Amino acid sequence: MSASAEVAAIWRIESARIVGGLTRWCGDLDLAEDLAQEAVAEALEQWPASGRPANPGAWLMTVAKRRGIDGFRRRERLDERHALLAGELRIEPAQREADELDDDVLRLIFTACHPVLAREAQVALTLRVVGGLTSEEIARALLVPTATLQQRIVRAKKTLGAAAVPFAVPGPEEFRARLGTVLSVLYLVYNEGYAATAGGDWMRPELAREALRLARIVAQLLPREPEAHALVALMELQSSRFGARTAPGGEPILLADQDRGRWDRAQIGRGLAALERADALGRGRGAYGLQAAIAACHASAARFEDTDWHRIVLLYEALGNLAPSPVVDLNRAVAVSMATGPATALQLVDELAASGSLRGYHLLPSVRGELLAQLGRSDEARAAFEEAAHLTGNDRERSVLLGKAAAQG
């Protein structure tokens, strides 16, 4: 492995702890990230000649702090606080308590997902300061120009500063609400990786895997929060299908046609274990827990025909009551079609269409087209598939929908 690749790998693993620790140390997220990047640049210069240090994360932290102290001195601001910070350099970061390091990561996650930021800013900042991704990587994943992404991150940091957002885990009175934001940001990132909304690829597996990695961190830091474990369970179970979801040329393979022998059984096991951890906390299943249970139904079926669709319908009904959403209602309609037939399901879909709640959402006419095709209403099915193809922004999905339209004759 080249020195640059080695540094990049270590940064991906250690970045959240380093940036979190530096933010607590200097009280400024923007400065903390700058210092961390300076330490990475120094590692790229020194490690090829001197070799990787025994504790690379501690080395990067120490160098970053020294750069910070040098900056304070150059600005002639070495007051008592800065002297105290300089004294900390005599203590190796590796000697700090593990829970203190974990607290820094947790603070960093809650800061990046603070409600003063717009959702797109939360996503970008989370991937940057918690995930350790470069601006180029994030821009590519989110399909925005790098300059736009960089401006988004800069603006997010300025917003946090202007709002005087503390680098802290929220108090008990707002913890649950803020945790919900954290989990929803990770879920949003994952979904974009699982089924890309636009572009030439149906999936972006690396983006989904990054969201899963961050969700695992949150679950490890918050072991008593069932929805954190449930989100990990959902992502693990969904990700287990990645090897079977596309053909060699990148064409989508839908659930009914997937080779289940290519599903990752080890990942399914991890997902089921995470769902068990969530259930063992005894607080009932939330929205992610119910979705994970639905994914578990699919994972436990040896064949598509063996799927327990009646149980999935019940789970979607529970999810719709707990977290009402027209998308959940659409998914329930699909499950109903598999459990009891397309006629009843079409009534549900037509009611959704009449409500206007999913106007512009390509999966509504896509599902409607499937149901109409099953009922032998080919002309209507073709029109529905063509409408869905027009609405989707994903090139691969558009090709599949146009193929279904053509198949109606």
Secondary structure, 3 states (H helix, E strand, C coil): CCHHHHHHHHHHHHHHHHHHHHHHHHCCHHHHHHHHHHHHHHHHHHHHHHCCCCCHHHHHHHHHHHHHHHHHHHCCCCCHHHHHHHHHCCCCHHHCCHHHHHHHHHHHHHHHCCCCCCHHHHHHHHHHHHCCCCHHHHHHHHCCCHHHHHHHHHHHHHHHHHCCCCCCCCCHHHHHHHHHHHHHHHHHHHHHHHCCCEECCCCCHHHHHHHHHHHHHHHHHCCCCHHHHHHHHHHHHHHCCHHHCECCCCCECCHHHCCHHHCCHHHHHHHHHHHHHHHHCCCCCCHHHHHHHHHHHHHHCCCHHHCCHHHHHHHHHHHHHHCCCHHHHHHHHHHHHHHHCHHHHHHHHHHHHHHCCCCCCCHHHHHHHHHHHHCCCHHHHHHHHHHHHHHCEEHHHHHHHHHHHHCCC
